[in-house]
Amino acid sequence: MIDHTALSQWGEFNRRKWGCRVEHVRLQAERSEARGEFLFFYNAVERFMLPPQNPYHPSLFLATPSQKPFRINKQWHEIAGLLMDRLQQIRGPAVVHLPPELDDVRPFLWRGLKAEVKYTYCVNVPYSLDLASKAIRNKIRKAEAAGYRTEKSVNMSHAYECLVETEKRQGFSHQLSAADLELARDLMGDHAFRCYICYSKDGEPVSVNISLLLQPASAIGWIAGTKTAHLSNGVVQQVQFHEFEDLAAAGVRRFDFAGANLASVSEAKAEWGGELLPYYVIRKPGLKDVLRAGRDWLQFSSRVKP
């Protein structure tokens, strides 16, 4: 069952950080105990949006207990229908990023919405290092031999140090400050907001992973960073493996790497031996999209000889 506190507090963090309006949508079909829950976000002019650093719109489908696939399938189609009705009430276009567990998008296609497929890697927890590539295992041993250690941490200043170096090295910004990290942690608590930091033998913070538990049994990799001087020493691999072990102890059953759509990113994540899963971006067209499609059809028709 979804952790309502973690979900609502994640919505509150996004509201404060990005200045968006958050709507907690709860859907339930008549004469059914199955339900769906979704977080929707709106910008200053009430346009539907997905804030930065959110891989998906946080979503839950909770079916009634059943061993019959057709019954679960029917319940999801009912919730998907209610979701589409809600999307039709939104002014302008709406783009919904569904998490990988909601992988049946046929109801949306049947109603004329568009679906774009993307991919992510997920691993089951507890995690067996036998699934990882030899390169991963060697790097973990290298980090251990060099005296690195990883621990679950509440020190957001140390976490921020690692994030900043990655931003400088790769030429981008997470758009997050140390104060933002503190805010997210304060709102969500240390169970749902899980920060793992790798330290050198001299006590220097060198690598960080931060993950979110919006559902008790599933973790999403949120942000990560590593200092350049330590990048080749296996610290990235050590902090990730330590995280898997700690998540297992906390009762988590799945870890989502949250995206594998860039070649360089996909290659690194694939070495952990996880399952490649699709996730879908659902698009409700706005008036401009409809007009553009009509224009394109007219242009095509004018070029077709009778």
Secondary structure, 3 states (H helix, E strand, C coil): CCCHHHHHHHHHHHHHHHCCEEEEEEEECCCCCCEEEEEEEECCCCCEECCCCCCCCCEEEECCCCCCHHHHHHHHHHHHHHHHHHHHCCCCCEEEECCCCCCCCHHHHHCCCEEEEEEEEEEECCCCHHHCCHHHHHHHHHHHHCCCEEEECCCHHHHHHHHHHHHHHHCCCCCCCHHHHHHHHHHHHHHHEEEEEEECCCCCEEEEEEEEEEECCEEEEEEEEECHHHHHHCHHHHHHHHHHHHHHHCCCCEEECCCCCCHHHHHHHHCCCCEEEEEEEEEECCHHHHHHHHHHHHHHHHHCCC
